[in-house]
Amino acid sequence: MRDEYTKGTNTKMSKTIFKKIFFIILGNLLCAIAFNVFFIPNKLLSGGIGGIGIMIQYLTDIPSGISVLAMNLPIFIMGVRLVDKEFVTYAFISMLIFSFLLTVTNGLGEYIVIDDRLLGSVFGAVLNGTGMGLMFRHRTCQGGLDIIAAILKKKYNVNIGTGLMMVNTVVMLIASLLFGYKSAMYTLIAMYIGYQILDKVQIGFNMKKNILIVSDKSEELAKAIIEELHRGVTFLEGMGGYKKENKKVIYCIVTSSEVVKLKNIVELIDPKAFLTINDIVEVKGSSFQSVGM
């Protein structure tokens, strides 16, 4: 029995490792194409270590893949000592793959010519955001500033998003001084679109919704939700502030594609019901799968 359990655990772990490596390669390939086809040929910039690598390439003609590798090495040495080793290990693998793919695809912009800064910033952002989103969705990253942000979080309790924004702000200020405000402005467009795509890919396009329903027909509504949407419901005890009447409040979570059907159910059973719908960033448990870092 123990041998079967150990074998099953090892198989599951191998599948997890293979899946992570696959999405590290795919995600970094999309990011490398975004850099070498859309960003660099149109003199666009980027945030993070990759953005610094692009600036170095513009100034010295040193391929960004080489400079990204050189800058990441001391960061990973710090990360091994100060951050979770598994996180740093996958980030290190990702960094090596990203540097390699940046170098391999270096001349791709000569064959796929996008001679338009706005198109370059938009479509480059879509590819870059998708690539980063795929990695974050499978709990990996590109290393670099992600490691620095994790160190700041652990040592000084600085929010990771805040830490990344602080460093990227400095990078963009330097970039605007070196290459002009137009390049920086187009880059801000690319960064905004890229982060929007990243969030969509990481969380999923079919976002989850948090539903609260206050109704005099809560039992009937709950039964219909369970039978027609196949979603679980929870009753919360509530009391009306005006009439002081006890009510059962229905709490449930559905996908965005199920919202219309849920509204129809409520409208059919109790048109006077009080209904609120809110977005949810992450759900874990039951029939929902957790995603993200």
BAKE-677357 format. One record per residue (C-alpha): residue number from 0; x, y, z. Coordinates in steps of 0.25 Angstrom, whole numbers, plus 5000, padded with zeros to 4 digits. Example, Ala and Ser with C-alpha at 12.3 -4.5 7.8 and 13.67 -1.06 7.14 Angstrom:
2
REC,num,X,Y,Z
REC,0,5049,4982,5031
REC,1,5055,4996,5029
//
This chain:
293
REC,num,X,Y,Z
REC,0,5000,5000,5000
REC,1,5011,5010,5004
REC,2,5019,5006,4991
REC,3,5006,5009,4983
REC,4,5004,5023,4990
REC,5,5019,5026,4988
REC,6,5018,5023,4973
REC,7,5005,5031,4971
REC,8,5011,5043,4979
REC,9,5024,5042,4970
REC,10,5015,5041,4957
REC,11,5007,5053,4961
REC,12,5020,5061,4965
REC,13,5026,5058,4951
REC,14,5014,5062,4944
REC,15,5014,5075,4952
REC,16,5028,5078,4948
REC,17,5026,5075,4934
REC,18,5014,5084,4933
REC,19,5022,5095,4940
REC,20,5034,5094,4930
REC,21,5024,5093,4918
REC,22,5018,5106,4922
REC,23,5031,5113,4925
REC,24,5036,5110,4911
REC,25,5023,5114,4904
REC,26,5021,5126,4913
REC,27,5036,5131,4911
REC,28,5035,5128,4896
REC,29,5023,5137,4894
REC,30,5030,5148,4903
REC,31,5043,5147,4894
REC,32,5035,5148,4881
REC,33,5028,5160,4887
REC,34,5042,5167,4890
REC,35,5049,5163,4877
REC,36,5038,5165,4867
REC,37,5029,5176,4873
REC,38,5037,5184,4884
REC,39,5052,5185,4880
REC,40,5049,5187,4864
REC,41,5040,5199,4868
REC,42,5049,5205,4879
REC,43,5039,5202,4890
REC,44,5043,5199,4904
REC,45,5038,5190,4915
REC,46,5039,5189,4930
REC,47,5047,5179,4939
REC,48,5060,5173,4935
REC,49,5056,5171,4921
REC,50,5053,5185,4919
REC,51,5067,5189,4925
REC,52,5073,5178,4915
REC,53,5066,5185,4903
REC,54,5072,5199,4907
REC,55,5086,5192,4908
REC,56,5083,5186,4894
REC,57,5079,5200,4889
REC,58,5092,5207,4895
REC,59,5102,5196,4892
REC,60,5097,5186,4882
REC,61,5099,5175,4893
REC,62,5087,5165,4891
REC,63,5077,5166,4902
REC,64,5078,5151,4905
REC,65,5092,5153,4909
REC,66,5090,5165,4918
REC,67,5077,5159,4924
REC,68,5085,5146,4928
REC,69,5097,5155,4934
REC,70,5087,5164,4942
REC,71,5079,5152,4947
REC,72,5091,5144,4953
REC,73,5094,5153,4965
REC,74,5079,5154,4968
REC,75,5077,5139,4968
REC,76,5089,5138,4978
REC,77,5082,5147,4987
REC,78,5069,5140,4985
REC,79,5074,5126,4988
REC,80,5078,5132,5002
REC,81,5066,5140,5005
REC,82,5054,5134,4998
REC,83,5047,5120,4996
REC,84,5056,5111,4989
REC,85,5046,5104,4980
REC,86,5041,5118,4976
REC,87,5055,5122,4972
REC,88,5058,5109,4966
REC,89,5047,5110,4956
REC,90,5050,5125,4954
REC,91,5064,5121,4951
REC,92,5060,5111,4940
REC,93,5051,5121,4934
REC,94,5062,5132,4934
REC,95,5071,5123,4926
REC,96,5060,5119,4916
REC,97,5056,5133,4914
REC,98,5071,5138,4912
REC,99,5073,5126,4902
REC,100,5060,5129,4895
REC,101,5063,5144,4894
REC,102,5076,5141,4888
REC,103,5071,5130,4878
REC,104,5059,5139,4873
REC,105,5068,5152,4873
REC,106,5067,5153,4857
REC,107,5053,5150,4856
REC,108,5049,5164,4854
REC,109,5056,5165,4841
REC,110,5046,5154,4835
REC,111,5033,5159,4842
REC,112,5033,5174,4840
REC,113,5023,5182,4848
REC,114,5027,5196,4845
REC,115,5017,5203,4854
REC,116,5020,5207,4868
REC,117,5005,5207,4872
REC,118,5003,5193,4866
REC,119,5016,5188,4872
REC,120,5012,5193,4886
REC,121,4998,5187,4885
REC,122,5001,5173,4879
REC,123,5015,5172,4887
REC,124,5007,5175,4900
REC,125,4997,5164,4896
REC,126,5008,5154,4894
REC,127,5016,5158,4906
REC,128,5004,5158,4915
REC,129,4999,5145,4910
REC,130,5013,5139,4913
REC,131,5015,5145,4927
REC,132,5000,5141,4930
REC,133,5002,5126,4926
REC,134,5014,5126,4935
REC,135,5008,5133,4947
REC,136,4995,5124,4945
REC,137,5004,5111,4947
REC,138,5012,5118,4959
REC,139,5025,5121,4952
REC,140,5031,5134,4947
REC,141,5043,5140,4939
REC,142,5051,5143,4951
REC,143,5058,5157,4952
REC,144,5050,5167,4958
REC,145,5040,5157,4963
REC,146,5051,5151,4972
REC,147,5054,5165,4977
REC,148,5040,5168,4980
REC,149,5039,5155,4988
REC,150,5051,5159,4996
REC,151,5045,5172,4999
REC,152,5032,5165,5003
REC,153,5040,5156,5013
REC,154,5050,5166,5019
REC,155,5041,5179,5019
REC,156,5027,5174,5017
REC,157,5026,5182,5004
REC,158,5014,5178,4995
REC,159,5020,5170,4983
REC,160,5011,5179,4974
REC,161,5016,5192,4980
REC,162,5031,5187,4980
REC,163,5030,5184,4965
REC,164,5023,5197,4962
REC,165,5034,5205,4970
REC,166,5045,5198,4962
REC,167,5038,5199,4949
REC,168,5035,5214,4951
REC,169,5050,5216,4952
REC,170,5053,5208,4940
REC,171,5043,5216,4932
REC,172,5048,5229,4937
REC,173,5062,5226,4932
REC,174,5057,5221,4919
REC,175,5049,5234,4916
REC,176,5062,5242,4919
REC,177,5071,5233,4910
REC,178,5061,5230,4898
REC,179,5051,5241,4899
REC,180,5037,5243,4905
REC,181,5030,5237,4893
REC,182,5036,5223,4894
REC,183,5033,5224,4909
REC,184,5018,5227,4906
REC,185,5017,5216,4896
REC,186,5023,5207,4906
REC,187,5013,5211,4916
REC,188,5002,5207,4907
REC,189,5008,5193,4905
REC,190,5010,5191,4920
REC,191,4996,5195,4923
REC,192,4990,5185,4912
REC,193,5000,5175,4916
REC,194,4996,5175,4931
REC,195,4982,5174,4927
REC,196,4984,5162,4918
REC,197,4993,5156,4929
REC,198,4981,5157,4939
REC,199,4971,5151,4929
REC,200,4980,5139,4926
REC,201,4984,5137,4941
REC,202,4970,5138,4946
REC,203,4963,5132,4934
REC,204,4954,5139,4924
REC,205,4941,5133,4931
REC,206,4943,5141,4944
REC,207,4935,5136,4956
REC,208,4924,5144,4962
REC,209,4920,5145,4977
REC,210,4905,5145,4978
REC,211,4896,5149,4990
REC,212,4881,5148,4989
REC,213,4871,5153,5000
REC,214,4858,5147,4997
REC,215,4845,5143,5004
REC,216,4846,5130,4995
REC,217,4860,5126,4998
REC,218,4857,5112,4999
REC,219,4851,5111,4986
REC,220,4862,5119,4980
REC,221,4873,5111,4986
REC,222,4867,5098,4980
REC,223,4866,5104,4966
REC,224,4880,5109,4967
REC,225,4885,5095,4971
REC,226,4877,5087,4961
REC,227,4878,5097,4949
REC,228,4892,5102,4951
REC,229,4898,5091,4959
REC,230,4904,5100,4969
REC,231,4904,5099,4984
REC,232,4898,5110,4992
REC,233,4900,5114,5007
REC,234,4889,5120,5015
REC,235,4893,5132,5024
REC,236,4885,5137,5035
REC,237,4880,5152,5033
REC,238,4871,5162,5039
REC,239,4864,5173,5032
REC,240,4868,5187,5038
REC,241,4854,5193,5036
REC,242,4844,5182,5039
REC,243,4853,5174,5048
REC,244,4849,5161,5041
REC,245,4858,5149,5040
REC,246,4862,5145,5026
REC,247,4871,5134,5020
REC,248,4881,5140,5011
REC,249,4886,5132,4999
REC,250,4901,5132,4997
REC,251,4907,5125,4985
REC,252,4918,5126,4974
REC,253,4916,5124,4959
REC,254,4924,5127,4947
REC,255,4921,5140,4939
REC,256,4915,5131,4928
REC,257,4904,5126,4938
REC,258,4900,5140,4943
REC,259,4889,5142,4932
REC,260,4883,5129,4935
REC,261,4883,5132,4950
REC,262,4877,5145,4948
REC,263,4866,5138,4940
REC,264,4863,5128,4951
REC,265,4862,5140,4962
REC,266,4853,5148,4953
REC,267,4844,5136,4950
REC,268,4843,5131,4965
REC,269,4844,5145,4972
REC,270,4844,5158,4964
REC,271,4845,5166,4977
REC,272,4858,5159,4982
REC,273,4870,5167,4986
REC,274,4882,5162,4978
REC,275,4896,5167,4978
REC,276,4907,5162,4969
REC,277,4922,5164,4971
REC,278,4935,5159,4964
REC,279,4944,5149,4971
REC,280,4959,5149,4968
REC,281,4961,5135,4973
REC,282,4953,5123,4978
REC,283,4958,5110,4984
REC,284,4951,5098,4987
REC,285,4938,5090,4983
REC,286,4937,5090,4968
REC,287,4946,5102,4966
REC,288,4961,5101,4963
REC,289,4970,5111,4969
REC,290,4980,5119,4960
REC,291,4991,5129,4962
REC,292,5003,5131,4970
//
